[in-house]
Every structure is written in structure tokens, then in C-alpha cells.
Amino acid sequence: MAAIYRRELKSYFQSMTGYVFIAFMVLFIGIYFMAYNMMSGYPYFSYTLSGMVTIIMIGIPVLTMRSFADDRKTKTDQLLLTSPVSVGKIVLGKYLSMVTVFAVPVVLSCLCPLIIKMNGTAHLKADYAAILAFFLLGCVYIAIGMFISSLTESQIIAAVGTFGIILLLLLWPNLVGFLPTTALGSLIGFFLLWSLAVLIVNRITSHTGLAVILEAVGIIVMVGLYLIKKGLFDRALTNVMEKVAITGVFQNFATHYIFDLGGLVTYISIIFLLVFLTVQSIEKRRWS
């Protein structure tokens, strides 16, 4: 894994992608920092980080789009897949190399709260907790981008797909209000979500029989619950979808100044899940 990590990290700086990404991030951190903290006098660095949540929506897809799509297009993935290194170590090596590139501007931003303190009142604990949450949020986005890249050989499709998903996650808290709140509407929504999950399983495993069984079991269980206890589905879809708003964890740190340990665990769990799905996606190609 260490060899894969060094190879991928080196490639990011040989192709200038790493330098451009770091410069892009540092530039906007500086702009927001000057606007919010230096000129407007806000004592919390989290104001700057809140602005950067939108910026990484642009930067992360550029960082992750080539992680697997480029290898697949140039056929160099065959060298990796036939090597004695396990697929899990290959995926982790690539993922950690991207996290390292992302960590550089995040580490540099750790100087900003100290600059605020030198010029007046600062809240270092809240600021560094917000930086931690921002870093893990970025790691989640990187895991999403890596998974999307593993599904296609086109870097453009990988970048656009990652951008679209991150945009959807950013807008999700506002979109939840348009979801149906009735029991029947929630049931239909759960049907669609379950079918999407089954489709992803089928896409990864290519096991149609398993997909059919999962779809049938899901429908039977949901219909059964609906008939037995209809009230259970009132606003159920909205309540469940509100939990998907992963940016809410960061907002707890940045806006409400709450150390949301459960939210950090959620971020780490999502990262492990997406890395696992990426491994399964590559394993499928390895044996196909």
C-alpha cells in the first residue's frame, strides 16, 4: 500500500494537479479569511470555513476524477489488478494520497486562528474543532469522488458526477421540504430508495438473482409494515432524509459551536462505506 500511496502522491505533483488544487484552496481561504475575519472582524474562523464548503465542491471533483478513471482509460489498471497487492490496499493507497493533498491547505489554514488571536479575541477550541469537521467533510467528498471515478473511464463524467452529488448534498436541507409527508407518499419514497440501493448492489455484484430477492423482500417488508401500522410512515420519509444532510454535522461545529462527536463518527462511517463500495467495484472488474 505504501508503494501505491507514494506513486499516486508523486503523480499528483508531477501532473501539477496537486499544486493547482492546493493553490486554489489557499487562494480562497485567504480571500474569505481577509473578508470575514480581518476586514469584518468576525472572531470565529468558522465563517471562512463555511464559505469554503462551497469552494471544495469545485476543487474535490478535479482532485478525484483521475483516481481510477484515468487508469481504466489508459489500461494501466490491468497492471495494478494483476499485481500481488490486494485491491483494498490499492484503493486505500489512492484514497490516502488524495487526502494528503487535501490536508495541505487544511493544515495551512490552522495558522489563521492564531492570526486572529494575535489581532484580538479568538476562540481557538471552536475554530480547531471546526477545522477538524471541515477536514472530515472533505474526506467524505473525496471518498464519493473516488467511488464515482471507479465506475467510469471518463474523467469528465467522474468530475461532473462528483460535482452533482456534492451539490445535491449541499442543497439537500432545502430540498427535504419538498418531500411528501403523507404515509402513502413516504411508502412510495422508500420504494424508490430501496430500488436505487438494490440497483447499486446489482451494479457492483452483477448478481441479478440477489437483486431480485432483495427487491422482493424490501417490498414485502414495507407493504407489511404499512398495512399493520400505517401511522409509522407519517413524515417518515422526511425524517429519514433529514439525517442524510451530512453538511449539518459541519454546521453544528461552524455555526452552533457544538462538538458533535456522533457526527464525526458518521463521517468516518460514510468514508469506510464508500471505500468498501469502491473496493467492490474494482473487484468486479478484476474478475470480469
C-alpha positions in Angstrom: 0.0 0.0 0.0 2.9 2.4 0.8 4.2 2.0 -2.7 0.8 2.8 -4.3 0.5 5.8 -1.9 3.9 7.2 -2.9 3.3 6.6 -6.6 -0.1 8.3 -6.5 1.1 11.2 -4.4 4.0 11.8 -6.7 1.8 11.7 -9.8 -0.4 14.5 -8.4 2.6 16.8 -8.2 4.2 15.7 -11.5 1.0 16.5 -13.3 0.6 19.8 -11.5 -2.9 18.8 -10.3 -1.7 18.8 -6.7 -0.1 22.2 -6.9 -3.1 23.7 -8.7 -5.5 22.2 -6.1 -3.5 23.5 -3.2 -3.1 27.0 -4.7 -6.8 27.1 -5.5 -7.8 26.2 -1.9 -5.2 28.5 -0.3 -6.3 31.4 -2.5 -10.0 31.2 -1.5 -9.2 30.5 2.2 -7.1 33.7 2.0 -10.0 35.6 0.3 -12.6 34.5 2.8 -10.2 35.0 5.8 -9.5 38.6 4.7 -13.1 39.4 4.0 -14.7 37.8 7.1 -12.0 37.8 9.8 -9.6 40.6 9.0 -11.8 43.2 7.4 -15.2 42.5 9.0 -13.7 41.5 12.4 -15.5 38.2 12.9 -13.7 36.3 15.7 -14.6 32.8 14.5 -12.6 31.2 11.7 -15.6 29.0 11.1 -17.1 31.8 9.0 -14.3 31.3 6.5 -14.7 27.5 6.6 -18.5 27.9 5.9 -17.6 29.7 2.7 -15.0 27.1 1.8 -17.7 24.3 1.9 -19.0 25.7 -1.5 -15.5 26.0 -2.9 -14.5 22.4 -2.3 -17.5 21.4 -4.4 -15.4 22.7 -7.3 -12.0 21.5 -6.1 -12.7 18.0 -5.0 -14.0 16.7 -8.3 -10.8 17.9 -10.0 -8.7 16.1 -7.4 -10.6 12.8 -7.6 -11.6 12.5 -11.2 -8.5 10.7 -12.4 -8.1 8.4 -9.4 -9.4 5.3 -11.2 -11.0 6.7 -14.4 -7.6 7.6 -15.9 -6.1 4.1 -15.1 -9.1 2.5 -16.7 -8.9 4.6 -19.8 -5.2 4.1 -20.4 -5.4 0.4 -19.4 -2.8 0.8 -16.7 -5.3 -0.6 -14.2 -4.6 -4.0 -15.6 -1.1 -3.8 -14.2 -2.5 -2.9 -10.7 -5.2 -5.6 -10.8 -2.8 -8.3 -11.7 -0.2 -7.3 -9.1 0.2 -9.2 -5.8 -1.2 -6.1 -4.0 -4.8 -6.6 -2.8 -7.5 -4.3 -4.2 -8.2 -3.0 -0.8 -4.6 -1.7 -0.4 -4.7 -0.2 -3.9 -7.9 1.7 -3.1 -6.6 2.8 0.3 -3.3 3.9 -1.2 -5.0 6.1 -3.8 -7.5 7.5 -1.2 -4.8 8.4 1.3 -2.8 10.1 -1.4 -5.8 12.4 -2.2 -6.5 13.0 1.5 -2.8 14.0 1.9 -3.1 16.6 -0.9 -6.3 17.9 0.6 -4.7 18.1 4.0 -2.0 20.5 2.9 -4.3 23.6 2.6 -6.2 22.5 5.7 -3.0 22.3 7.8 -2.0 25.8 6.4 -5.4 27.1 7.5 -4.6 26.1 11.1 -2.5 29.3 11.2 -5.5 31.5 10.7 -7.0 31.2 14.2 -3.6 32.1 15.6 -3.5 35.2 13.4 -7.0 36.2 14.7 -5.7 35.7 18.3 -2.8 38.0 17.6 -5.2 40.7 16.5 -7.8 40.4 19.1 -10.4 37.9 20.5 -10.2 34.3 19.2 -12.0 31.1 20.0 -9.3 28.5 19.3 -11.1 25.4 20.6 -14.2 26.1 18.5 -12.1 27.0 15.4 -9.9 23.9 15.5 -12.9 21.7 16.1 -14.5 23.3 13.0 -11.3 22.7 11.0 -11.4 19.0 12.0 -15.1 18.8 10.9 -14.2 20.5 7.6 -11.4 18.1 7.0 -13.5 15.1 7.6 -16.3 16.5 5.4 -13.7 16.9 2.6 -12.6 13.3 3.2 -16.2 12.2 2.7 -16.4 14.2 -0.6 -13.1 12.6 -1.7 -14.4 9.1 -1.0 -17.5 10.0 -3.1 -15.4 11.2 -5.9 -13.2 8.1 -5.8 -16.2 5.8 -5.9 -17.7 7.7 -8.9 -14.3 7.5 -10.7 -14.2 3.8 -10.2 -17.4 3.4 -12.1 -16.3 5.1 -15.4 -13.3 5.5 -17.6 -14.2 9.2 -18.4 -12.6 11.8 -16.2 -15.2 14.3 -17.3 -18.1 12.1 -16.3 -16.3 11.3 -13.0 -15.8 15.1 -12.3 -19.4 16.1 -13.3 -20.9 13.2 -11.3 -19.0 14.1 -8.2 -19.8 17.7 -8.6 -23.5 16.8 -9.0 -23.6 14.6 -5.9 -21.8 17.2 -3.7 -24.1 19.9 -5.0 -27.1 17.7 -4.1 -25.7 17.2 -0.6 -25.3 20.9 -0.1 -28.8 21.7 -1.3 -30.3 18.7 0.5 -31.5 20.5 3.7 -33.6 22.8 1.5 -34.9 20.1 -0.8 -36.2 17.9 2.0 -39.0 20.3 2.5 -40.4 19.3 -0.9 -40.7 15.6 0.0 -44.2 14.1 0.7 -45.2 13.9 4.4 -48.2 11.6 4.0 -47.9 7.9 4.8 -48.5 6.8 1.2 -46.0 9.3 -0.1 -43.4 8.1 2.4 -44.1 4.5 1.3 -43.5 5.3 -2.3 -40.4 7.2 -1.5 -39.0 4.3 0.5 -39.8 2.0 -2.5 -37.7 4.3 -4.8 -34.8 4.5 -2.3 -34.8 0.7 -1.8 -34.9 0.1 -5.6 -31.9 2.5 -6.0 -30.0 0.7 -3.3 -30.7 -2.7 -5.0 -29.6 -1.2 -8.4 -26.3 -0.2 -6.8 -25.8 -3.7 -5.4 -26.6 -5.2 -8.7 -24.2 -2.8 -10.5 -21.4 -3.8 -8.1 -22.0 -7.5 -7.8 -23.7 -8.3 -11.3 -25.8 -10.8 -9.3 -29.3 -10.4 -10.8 -30.8 -13.1 -8.6 -29.6 -11.4 -5.5 -31.0 -8.1 -6.7 -34.5 -9.7 -7.4 -34.6 -11.3 -3.9 -33.6 -8.1 -2.2 -36.2 -6.1 -4.1 -38.9 -8.6 -3.3 -38.0 -8.8 0.4 -37.9 -5.0 0.7 -41.3 -4.6 -0.9 -42.9 -7.3 1.2 -41.5 -5.8 4.5 -42.5 -2.2 3.6 -46.0 -3.2 2.5 -46.4 -5.3 5.6 -45.4 -2.5 7.9 -47.7 -0.1 6.0 -50.7 -2.4 6.4 -50.0 -3.2 10.1 -49.1 0.3 11.3 -49.8 3.0 8.7 -49.1 5.8 11.2 -45.4 4.7 11.3 -45.0 6.2 7.8 -46.3 9.7 8.6 -43.5 12.1 7.9 -41.1 9.1 8.0 -39.5 9.8 4.6 -38.8 13.4 5.6 -37.4 12.4 9.0 -35.1 9.9 7.4 -33.9 12.2 4.6 -33.1 14.9 7.1 -30.5 12.6 8.5 -28.8 12.4 5.1 -27.8 16.1 5.3 -24.2 15.4 6.1 -23.3 19.1 5.9 -25.4 19.5 9.1 -22.6 17.9 11.1 -20.2 20.6 10.0 -22.8 23.3 10.7 -23.0 22.1 14.3 -19.3 22.9 14.6 -19.2 26.0 12.5 -22.5 27.7 13.4 -23.7 26.3 16.7 -20.2 25.7 18.1 -21.2 22.2 19.3 -18.6 19.4 19.3 -20.7 16.8 17.5 -18.8 13.6 18.2 -21.6 11.4 16.8 -21.4 13.5 13.6 -17.7 12.8 13.3 -18.3 9.1 13.7 -21.0 9.4 11.0 -18.4 11.0 8.6 -15.9 8.2 9.3 -18.5 5.6 8.8 -19.5 7.0 5.5 -15.9 7.1 4.4 -15.4 3.4 5.3 -18.6 2.5 3.4 -17.6 4.4 0.3 -14.1 2.9 0.3 -15.7 -0.6 0.7 -18.0 0.1 -2.3 -15.0 1.3 -4.3 -13.2 -1.9 -3.5 -16.2 -4.0 -4.6 -16.5 -2.0 -7.8 -12.8 -2.7 -8.6 -13.1 -6.3 -7.6 -15.9 -6.8 -10.0 -13.7 -5.5 -12.9 -10.8 -7.7 -11.7 -12.7 -10.9 -12.1 -14.9 -9.9 -15.1 
